[in-house]
């Protein structure tokens, strides 16, 4: 007998009604689902399309919008206003760098470019207190008016571009009006955000890039130092005045060699190298070095030591930037650099370490060098005296012997430059080499000895950097400037390796806002033939630093900071003398 299958119990009336409703919804959804999607697409896509057309058209309009031209003092400036994800105000000052201000948060950028400079007006501005005062009173209003005009130009072009794009895409009046309205809403919202977030005080807090590196010199926890930093910050009139000074002096900057194709007024027959010294762990010193290498086509960097301060392994990370310069980096040890530091420098790409009278051919020049014979990480550089100077002289005798060996083996290509750190006890080098580079004293000087040897002592490319003396000067509001020197040598012919001119670059001020460059061109009278001093001269003050005597032909009085016993360089020829000018 087969099993009995139970019959399903009939649904009650409420249950039947619920099941019917579910079935009805299912059938309606199956029929109307595509319709709902289409309806949703018709509702959402048109506004999105309007926004996209508005964005593309407005972007093209903003890109084609003209700038507003105005004169700020002697500088003809073109101001532009653009939407940007990096808001703020930026002033381009070719070729020395850029200045930017964090004035607002809304996505709007205001840029100003120097179009031309009235050199006569710049010269009058620099020499006239009345014009400087007038500039201070009018510069802000002039720039503000130019910015408003530039904003109006950009708004008109952006709106016009959006409307034109809408006409091309939609060909319908309603969509065109919607596109224009979308642009107006976004622009008005951006303008309102800029107005609400604008900080006028930010115009007195510029941030410099390029050679005008405006990063704080060092971070100090003392309130006095912070107050001084605020007091040194430049306003708009200060920037215009400084830039006018640089450009005004550019017209008098002497040029060298073939003027075709060379940077900085230099020809292709000139080899440029950079002398730096005493960076003392200051990263701004390396920033300055990188900028000069890039802007002047520098072939090599010559570092006369004290790159570090304590000579420890922890400082090796600072040395890692040597390889990033992209040019040979010739280095001699300073008294703050240890043997460990020397090994770390030698391991860097492109580094050439000279020690023990070693020689090297770099950038077409023959270089010889000797590391400092002592290691003394305490204190600041000062001229050696007594036994300390004797130690320096003995080390220089080793260097002189290396130079003699090279010159004997290469009579047609003698040593061009000798590198030491401490410019004390130089007697063995006098008359042996035409140029000696040194540092240590944290004060720049250039002297020409009667023997024909020129001694160039660099200041401090790191502004004395991370040292007790450097920090004390910062707290006192008088830090040392960053200094470096560009050396220009003849690259061709019989006089290859002869120093033609040098540019002394100085970046100063508590905020490092002042940049100057002075070029000195050497004539034939500035390069007398080398002559080794005789026994009498060799035992005088020119060799030992004693103030009682000096070698024949040199002045017994030297300028402050010069190497004892050497005479200052003779005055430059008026037609090719020193002239201040912008770094370019």
C-alpha positions as CSV (number, residue, x, y, z in Angstrom):
1,X,0.0,0.0,0.0
2,X,1.6,3.3,-1.1
3,X,2.4,6.0,1.4
4,X,-0.2,8.7,1.7
5,X,0.9,12.1,0.6
6,X,-0.5,14.9,2.7
7,X,-2.3,17.6,0.8
8,X,-1.1,21.2,1.3
9,X,-3.2,23.1,3.6
10,X,-5.1,25.9,1.9
11,X,-3.8,29.5,2.6
12,X,-5.9,31.6,4.7
13,X,-7.2,34.9,3.3
14,X,-4.5,37.2,4.9
15,X,-1.7,34.9,3.6
16,X,-3.2,34.9,0.1
17,X,-3.3,38.7,0.0
18,X,0.4,39.0,1.1
19,X,1.5,36.4,-1.5
20,X,-0.4,38.2,-4.2
21,X,1.2,41.5,-3.3
22,X,4.7,40.0,-3.4
23,X,4.0,38.5,-6.8
24,X,2.6,41.8,-8.1
25,X,5.7,43.7,-7.0
26,X,7.9,41.1,-8.6
27,X,6.1,41.4,-11.9
28,X,6.1,45.2,-11.8
29,X,9.9,45.2,-11.0
30,X,10.6,42.9,-13.9
31,X,8.7,45.2,-16.2
32,X,9.8,48.6,-14.8
33,X,13.4,48.0,-13.6
34,X,15.0,49.1,-16.9
35,X,12.7,52.0,-17.0
36,X,13.8,53.1,-13.6
37,X,17.4,52.8,-14.5
38,X,16.9,54.9,-17.6
39,X,14.9,57.4,-15.7
40,X,17.8,57.7,-13.1
41,X,20.4,58.0,-15.9
42,X,18.3,60.8,-17.5
43,X,18.1,62.5,-14.1
44,X,21.8,62.3,-13.1
45,X,23.8,62.3,-16.3
46,X,22.8,65.7,-17.7
47,X,24.1,67.6,-14.7
48,X,27.3,65.6,-14.7
49,X,27.7,66.3,-18.4
50,X,27.1,70.0,-17.9
51,X,29.8,70.1,-15.2
52,X,32.3,68.2,-17.4
53,X,31.7,70.5,-20.3
54,X,31.9,73.5,-18.0
55,X,35.2,72.2,-16.5
56,X,36.8,71.5,-19.9
57,X,35.7,74.7,-21.5
58,X,36.6,76.9,-18.5
59,X,40.1,75.2,-18.2
60,X,40.8,76.1,-21.9
61,X,39.6,79.6,-21.3
62,X,41.7,80.0,-18.2
63,X,44.8,78.7,-20.0
64,X,44.3,81.3,-22.8
65,X,43.5,84.2,-20.5
66,X,46.0,87.1,-20.8
67,X,47.9,88.4,-17.9
68,X,47.7,91.9,-16.5
69,X,50.9,93.9,-17.1
70,X,52.0,96.6,-14.7
71,X,55.1,98.4,-13.5
72,X,56.2,97.8,-9.9
73,X,59.0,100.3,-9.5
74,X,61.3,99.6,-12.4
75,X,60.1,96.0,-12.9
76,X,57.5,95.4,-15.6
77,X,55.5,92.5,-14.2
78,X,52.8,90.3,-15.7
79,X,50.2,89.0,-13.2
80,X,48.1,85.9,-13.9
81,X,45.3,84.3,-11.9
82,X,44.5,80.6,-12.4
83,X,42.7,77.8,-10.6
84,X,45.3,75.6,-9.0
85,X,45.6,72.8,-6.5
86,X,48.7,74.6,-5.0
87,X,47.2,77.9,-3.9
88,X,49.1,81.0,-3.0
89,X,51.1,83.8,-4.6
90,X,54.3,83.2,-6.6
91,X,56.8,85.7,-8.0
92,X,59.2,84.5,-10.6
93,X,62.6,86.4,-10.5
94,X,64.7,84.9,-13.3
95,X,67.4,83.8,-13.0
96,X,67.9,84.0,-9.2
97,X,64.8,82.0,-8.1
98,X,61.2,82.3,-7.1
99,X,59.3,83.8,-4.1
100,X,56.1,82.3,-2.9
101,X,53.6,83.3,-0.2
102,X,51.0,81.1,1.5
103,X,48.3,83.8,1.5
104,X,45.1,81.7,1.1
105,X,43.7,78.2,1.1
106,X,41.2,78.3,-1.8
107,X,42.3,76.6,-5.0
108,X,43.5,79.7,-6.7
109,X,47.1,80.7,-7.7
110,X,48.4,84.2,-8.4
111,X,51.7,84.3,-10.4
112,X,53.8,87.3,-11.3
113,X,56.6,87.2,-13.8
114,X,59.3,89.8,-14.5
115,X,58.9,90.7,-18.2
116,X,61.5,93.4,-18.4
117,X,63.5,95.8,-16.2
118,X,64.1,99.5,-16.8
119,X,67.8,99.6,-15.8
120,X,68.0,103.4,-15.6
121,X,65.0,103.5,-13.3
122,X,66.4,100.6,-11.3
123,X,69.7,102.6,-10.8
124,X,67.7,105.7,-9.7
125,X,65.6,103.6,-7.3
126,X,68.6,102.1,-5.6
127,X,70.2,105.5,-5.1
128,X,67.2,107.5,-4.1
129,X,65.6,107.2,-0.6
130,X,62.6,109.2,-1.8
131,X,61.9,106.7,-4.6
132,X,62.3,103.8,-2.2
133,X,59.7,105.4,0.1
134,X,57.4,106.0,-2.8
135,X,57.8,102.4,-3.8
136,X,57.0,101.2,-0.3
137,X,53.8,103.3,-0.3
138,X,52.5,102.3,-3.8
139,X,53.8,98.8,-4.5
140,X,51.0,96.9,-2.7
141,X,48.2,99.0,-4.3
142,X,49.8,98.5,-7.7
143,X,50.1,94.8,-7.4
144,X,46.6,94.5,-5.9
145,X,45.1,96.4,-8.9
146,X,47.0,94.2,-11.4
147,X,45.7,91.1,-9.6
148,X,42.1,92.3,-9.8
149,X,42.5,92.9,-13.5
150,X,44.1,89.5,-14.0
151,X,41.3,87.9,-12.1
152,X,38.7,89.6,-14.3
153,X,40.5,88.5,-17.4
154,X,40.6,84.9,-16.2
155,X,36.9,85.0,-15.2
156,X,35.9,86.3,-18.5
157,X,37.9,83.9,-20.5
158,X,36.9,80.9,-18.3
159,X,33.2,81.8,-18.6
160,X,33.6,82.4,-22.4
161,X,35.3,79.1,-22.8
162,X,32.7,77.2,-20.9
163,X,29.8,78.8,-22.9
164,X,31.5,78.1,-26.2
165,X,32.1,74.4,-25.2
166,X,28.4,74.2,-24.3
167,X,27.3,75.6,-27.6
168,X,29.5,73.1,-29.5
169,X,28.3,70.1,-27.4
170,X,24.6,70.8,-26.7
171,X,23.4,73.4,-29.2
172,X,20.6,74.1,-26.7
173,X,20.0,77.4,-24.9
174,X,19.0,75.8,-21.7
175,X,22.1,73.6,-21.4
176,X,24.3,76.6,-22.4
177,X,22.8,78.7,-19.6
178,X,23.2,75.8,-17.1
179,X,26.9,75.5,-18.1
180,X,27.5,79.2,-17.6
181,X,25.7,79.1,-14.2
182,X,27.8,76.2,-13.1
183,X,31.0,78.1,-13.9
184,X,29.8,81.2,-12.1
185,X,28.9,79.3,-9.0
186,X,32.3,77.6,-8.8
187,X,34.2,80.9,-9.5
188,X,32.1,82.8,-6.9
189,X,32.6,80.1,-4.3
190,X,36.4,80.1,-5.0
191,X,36.6,83.8,-4.8
192,X,34.6,83.8,-1.5
193,X,37.0,81.1,-0.1
194,X,40.0,83.1,-1.2
195,X,38.6,86.3,0.4
196,X,37.7,84.5,3.6
197,X,41.1,82.7,4.0
198,X,43.3,85.5,2.8
199,X,46.1,86.4,5.3
200,X,47.7,89.8,4.5
201,X,50.5,89.0,7.0
202,X,51.7,86.2,4.8
203,X,53.0,88.8,2.3
204,X,55.7,89.6,4.9
205,X,56.7,85.9,5.1
206,X,58.1,85.0,1.7
207,X,59.5,81.5,0.9
208,X,62.4,81.6,-1.5
209,X,63.6,78.9,-3.9
210,X,66.6,78.8,-6.1
211,X,69.6,81.0,-5.1
212,X,67.2,83.1,-3.1
213,X,66.9,80.3,-0.6
214,X,64.8,81.8,2.2
215,X,64.5,78.8,4.6
216,X,65.4,79.8,8.1
217,X,69.1,79.7,8.8
218,X,68.8,77.3,11.8
219,X,65.9,76.4,14.1
220,X,66.4,78.0,17.5
221,X,64.4,77.5,20.6
222,X,65.2,80.9,22.0
223,X,62.4,83.5,21.8
224,X,64.8,86.3,21.0
225,X,66.0,84.5,17.8
226,X,62.4,83.9,16.7
227,X,61.6,87.6,17.3
228,X,64.6,88.6,15.3
229,X,63.6,86.3,12.5
230,X,60.2,88.0,12.2
231,X,61.9,91.4,12.2
232,X,64.1,90.5,9.3
233,X,61.4,89.2,7.0
234,X,61.0,91.1,3.8
235,X,58.0,93.0,2.5
236,X,57.1,93.5,-1.1
237,X,59.0,96.7,-1.4
238,X,62.1,95.1,0.0
239,X,61.9,92.3,-2.6
240,X,61.5,94.8,-5.4
241,X,64.4,96.9,-4.2
242,X,66.7,93.9,-3.9
243,X,65.8,92.6,-7.3
244,X,66.2,96.0,-8.8
245,X,69.7,96.2,-7.3
246,X,70.7,92.9,-8.9
247,X,69.3,93.7,-12.3
248,X,70.6,97.3,-12.4
249,X,74.2,96.0,-11.8
250,X,73.8,93.3,-14.5
251,X,74.6,95.9,-17.2
252,X,78.1,96.4,-15.8
253,X,79.0,92.8,-15.3
254,X,82.2,92.1,-17.3
255,X,82.1,89.3,-19.8
256,X,84.9,86.8,-20.5
257,X,86.1,85.0,-23.6
258,X,83.8,84.1,-26.5
259,X,80.4,85.3,-25.5
260,X,78.6,82.7,-27.6
261,X,76.9,79.9,-25.7
262,X,78.5,80.3,-22.3
263,X,76.5,80.8,-19.0
264,X,76.8,83.9,-16.9
265,X,78.4,86.0,-19.6
266,X,81.2,83.4,-20.1
267,X,82.2,81.8,-23.3
268,X,82.8,78.2,-24.2
269,X,86.6,78.7,-23.9
270,X,86.3,79.2,-20.1
271,X,86.2,76.5,-17.5
272,X,84.3,77.3,-14.4
273,X,84.9,75.6,-11.0
274,X,83.3,76.4,-7.7
275,X,85.3,76.9,-4.4
276,X,83.4,76.1,-1.2
277,X,84.7,75.6,2.3
278,X,83.6,75.2,5.9
279,X,80.0,73.9,5.3
280,X,79.9,72.6,8.9
281,X,76.8,70.4,8.3
282,X,74.6,73.2,7.1
283,X,72.3,71.8,4.4
284,X,71.7,75.3,3.0
285,X,75.4,75.4,2.1
286,X,74.8,72.3,-0.2
287,X,71.6,74.0,-1.5
288,X,73.7,77.0,-2.6
289,X,76.4,74.7,-4.1
290,X,73.8,72.8,-6.1
291,X,72.2,76.0,-7.4
292,X,75.6,77.5,-8.5
293,X,76.6,74.2,-10.2
294,X,73.4,74.2,-12.2
295,X,73.2,77.9,-13.1
296,X,76.8,78.5,-14.0
297,X,77.7,75.2,-15.8
298,X,80.3,74.4,-13.1
299,X,82.7,71.7,-14.1
300,X,83.9,70.7,-10.6
301,X,83.6,71.7,-7.0
302,X,86.7,72.3,-4.9
303,X,86.1,71.9,-1.2
304,X,88.8,73.0,1.2
305,X,87.5,71.1,4.2
306,X,85.5,71.4,7.5
307,X,82.6,69.8,5.7
308,X,81.6,68.3,9.1
309,X,82.0,69.6,12.6
310,X,82.9,66.7,14.9
311,X,84.1,64.1,12.3
312,X,81.8,61.4,13.6
313,X,80.1,58.5,11.7
314,X,76.7,60.1,12.4
315,X,77.6,63.0,10.1
316,X,78.1,60.7,7.1
317,X,74.5,61.2,6.0
318,X,75.3,64.9,5.3
319,X,78.1,63.7,2.9
320,X,75.6,61.8,0.8
321,X,74.7,64.9,-1.2
322,X,78.2,65.0,-2.8
323,X,77.2,62.4,-5.4
324,X,74.0,64.2,-6.3
325,X,75.9,67.2,-7.7
326,X,76.8,65.4,-10.9
327,X,80.3,66.9,-11.2
328,X,83.7,65.9,-9.7
329,X,84.0,66.9,-6.0
330,X,87.6,67.6,-5.1
331,X,88.1,67.6,-1.3
332,X,90.8,68.1,1.3
333,X,90.5,67.4,5.0
334,X,89.8,70.2,7.4
335,X,90.7,70.3,11.1
336,X,87.0,69.4,11.9
337,X,87.1,66.4,9.6
338,X,88.5,63.1,10.9
339,X,90.2,60.3,9.0
340,X,86.8,58.5,9.1
341,X,85.2,61.6,7.4
342,X,87.9,61.4,4.7
343,X,87.1,57.7,4.1
344,X,83.4,58.5,3.9
345,X,84.0,61.4,1.4
346,X,86.2,59.1,-0.7
347,X,83.3,56.6,-0.9
348,X,80.9,59.1,-2.5
349,X,80.3,59.0,-6.3
350,X,82.4,61.6,-8.1
351,X,84.6,62.5,-5.0
352,X,88.3,63.1,-5.5
353,X,90.2,63.2,-2.2
354,X,93.6,64.9,-2.2
355,X,96.1,64.3,0.6
356,X,99.8,63.9,1.2
357,X,100.6,66.1,-1.8
358,X,98.6,64.0,-4.2
359,X,97.7,65.4,-7.6
360,X,94.7,64.9,-9.9
361,X,93.6,66.2,-13.3
362,X,90.0,67.4,-13.1
363,X,88.0,69.5,-15.6
364,X,91.2,70.3,-17.5
365,X,93.0,71.6,-14.4
366,X,95.9,70.0,-12.5
367,X,95.1,70.1,-8.8
368,X,97.3,69.2,-5.8
369,X,96.1,69.0,-2.2
370,X,97.0,68.4,1.4
371,X,94.7,67.6,4.3
372,X,94.9,69.5,7.5
373,X,97.6,67.9,9.7
374,X,95.6,68.3,12.9
375,X,92.2,67.3,14.1
376,X,90.6,69.8,16.4
377,X,86.8,69.7,16.4
378,X,86.5,72.5,19.1
379,X,86.5,76.2,18.5
380,X,86.4,78.4,15.5
381,X,89.1,78.8,12.8
382,X,91.9,81.2,13.6
383,X,95.4,81.7,12.2
384,X,97.9,79.2,13.6
385,X,100.8,80.6,15.5
386,X,104.1,79.3,16.9
387,X,104.3,75.5,17.0
388,X,100.9,75.2,15.4
389,X,102.0,77.2,12.4
390,X,105.2,75.1,12.2
391,X,103.0,72.0,11.9
392,X,101.1,73.6,9.1
393,X,104.3,74.6,7.3
394,X,105.7,71.1,7.5
395,X,102.5,69.7,5.9
396,X,102.8,72.3,3.2
397,X,106.3,71.2,2.5
398,X,104.9,67.7,1.8
399,X,102.5,69.4,-0.6
400,X,105.2,71.5,-2.3
401,X,107.3,68.3,-2.8
402,X,104.3,66.7,-4.5
403,X,103.9,69.7,-6.8
404,X,107.6,69.6,-7.7
405,X,107.4,66.0,-8.6
406,X,104.4,66.6,-10.9
407,X,106.0,69.7,-12.5
408,X,109.2,67.8,-13.1
409,X,107.4,65.0,-14.8
410,X,105.1,67.3,-16.7
411,X,107.0,70.5,-17.5
412,X,104.4,71.6,-20.1
413,X,101.4,71.0,-17.8
414,X,102.3,72.2,-14.3
415,X,100.0,72.2,-11.3
416,X,97.4,75.0,-11.6
417,X,95.9,75.0,-8.1
418,X,96.9,73.9,-4.6
419,X,94.2,73.1,-2.0
420,X,94.8,73.4,1.7
421,X,92.5,74.0,4.6
422,X,94.4,76.4,7.0
423,X,96.1,79.3,5.2
424,X,98.9,79.3,7.7
425,X,102.6,78.4,7.0
426,X,102.3,78.8,3.3
427,X,106.0,79.6,2.7
428,X,106.8,76.3,0.9
429,X,104.0,77.0,-1.6
430,X,104.9,80.6,-2.5
431,X,106.3,80.8,-6.0
432,X,105.6,77.1,-6.6
433,X,102.0,77.3,-7.8
434,X,100.0,80.3,-9.2
435,X,96.9,79.7,-7.0
436,X,96.3,78.4,-3.4
437,X,92.8,77.8,-2.2
438,X,92.0,77.6,1.6
439,X,89.3,78.2,4.2
440,X,89.3,77.7,8.0
441,X,89.1,81.4,8.9
442,X,85.4,81.9,8.1
443,X,86.3,85.1,6.5
444,X,86.9,85.7,2.8
445,X,90.1,87.3,1.5
446,X,92.1,87.4,-1.7
447,X,95.8,88.3,-1.6
448,X,98.7,88.3,-4.1
449,X,102.1,87.5,-2.8
450,X,105.3,89.0,-4.3
451,X,106.2,85.5,-5.4
452,X,103.3,85.6,-7.9
453,X,101.2,83.1,-5.8
454,X,97.6,84.2,-5.3
455,X,96.0,83.0,-2.0
456,X,92.2,82.9,-2.0
457,X,90.6,82.1,1.4
458,X,86.9,81.3,1.3
459,X,84.6,82.5,4.0
460,X,82.2,79.8,5.1
461,X,79.7,78.2,2.6
462,X,77.7,76.9,5.5
463,X,77.7,80.2,7.4
464,X,79.8,78.4,10.1
465,X,76.9,75.9,10.2
466,X,76.3,73.7,13.2
467,X,79.0,74.9,15.5
468,X,78.9,76.6,18.8
469,X,80.1,79.9,17.3
470,X,77.5,79.7,14.5
471,X,74.7,79.0,17.0
472,X,75.8,81.9,19.2
473,X,75.8,84.3,16.2
474,X,72.3,83.2,15.3
475,X,71.1,83.9,18.8
476,X,72.8,87.3,18.7
477,X,71.0,88.1,15.4
478,X,74.2,88.3,13.4
479,X,74.9,85.0,11.6
480,X,77.8,84.7,9.1
481,X,76.7,84.8,5.4
482,X,77.0,81.8,3.1
483,X,79.9,82.4,0.7
484,X,81.3,80.6,-2.3
485,X,83.5,81.6,-5.2
486,X,83.2,80.8,-8.9
487,X,86.7,80.5,-10.5
488,X,86.9,81.0,-14.3
489,X,90.0,79.5,-16.0
490,X,91.2,79.7,-19.5
491,X,90.4,76.4,-21.1
492,X,92.4,76.6,-24.4
493,X,95.7,77.6,-25.8
494,X,99.0,78.2,-24.1
495,X,97.4,79.8,-21.2
496,X,95.1,76.9,-20.4
497,X,94.7,76.7,-16.6
498,X,95.3,80.4,-16.0
499,X,92.7,82.2,-13.8
500,X,90.8,84.8,-15.8
501,X,88.3,86.0,-13.3
502,X,86.4,85.1,-10.2
503,X,82.9,85.7,-8.9
504,X,82.4,86.1,-5.1
505,X,78.8,84.9,-4.2
506,X,77.4,85.9,-0.8
507,X,74.0,85.0,0.6
508,X,73.4,86.8,3.9
509,X,70.8,88.2,6.3
510,X,69.2,86.3,9.2
511,X,66.7,84.9,6.8
512,X,69.2,84.5,4.0
513,X,67.3,87.0,1.9
514,X,70.2,89.0,0.5
515,X,72.1,87.6,-2.5
516,X,75.0,89.4,-4.1
517,X,77.7,88.5,-6.7
518,X,80.8,90.5,-7.4
519,X,83.0,89.7,-10.4
520,X,86.7,90.5,-10.6
521,X,88.5,90.2,-13.9
522,X,92.2,89.8,-13.8
523,X,94.5,91.6,-16.2
524,X,98.1,90.7,-17.1
525,X,99.4,92.8,-14.2
526,X,97.4,90.7,-11.8
527,X,99.3,87.6,-12.9
528,X,103.0,88.2,-12.3
529,X,105.4,85.3,-13.1
530,X,106.1,82.9,-10.3
531,X,109.4,83.4,-8.4
532,X,110.4,81.3,-5.4
533,X,111.3,83.7,-2.6
534,X,115.0,83.7,-1.6
535,X,116.3,82.7,1.9
536,X,115.8,86.1,3.3
537,X,112.2,86.4,2.2
538,X,111.5,82.9,3.1
539,X,112.4,83.6,6.7
540,X,110.2,86.7,7.0
541,X,106.7,87.3,8.1
542,X,105.4,86.2,4.7
543,X,106.2,82.7,5.6
544,X,105.6,82.6,9.3
545,X,103.0,85.2,10.0
546,X,105.3,87.4,12.2
547,X,104.3,91.0,11.9
548,X,107.9,92.3,12.0
549,X,108.8,92.0,8.4
550,X,107.5,91.1,5.0
551,X,109.0,89.9,1.7
552,X,110.2,92.4,-0.8
553,X,107.4,93.8,-3.0
554,X,104.6,93.2,-0.5
555,X,102.8,95.6,1.7
556,X,103.6,95.4,5.5
557,X,99.9,96.2,6.2
558,X,97.2,93.8,5.1
559,X,93.5,94.2,5.1
560,X,91.6,92.5,7.9
561,X,91.2,88.8,7.3
562,X,94.1,88.5,4.8
563,X,96.8,86.0,5.0
564,X,99.7,87.5,7.0
565,X,102.7,88.5,5.0
566,X,100.9,88.7,1.6
567,X,99.8,91.9,-0.1
568,X,96.3,92.7,-1.3
569,X,95.6,92.4,-5.0
570,X,96.4,95.5,-7.0
571,X,93.4,97.6,-8.0
572,X,91.5,96.2,-10.9
573,X,91.6,97.8,-14.3
574,X,88.7,100.3,-14.5
575,X,87.6,98.8,-17.8
576,X,87.5,95.3,-16.4
577,X,87.3,95.7,-12.7
578,X,85.0,94.3,-10.1
579,X,81.3,94.9,-10.6
580,X,78.3,93.7,-8.7
581,X,75.7,91.9,-10.6
582,X,72.9,89.3,-10.4
583,X,73.6,85.6,-10.3
584,X,72.4,84.4,-13.7
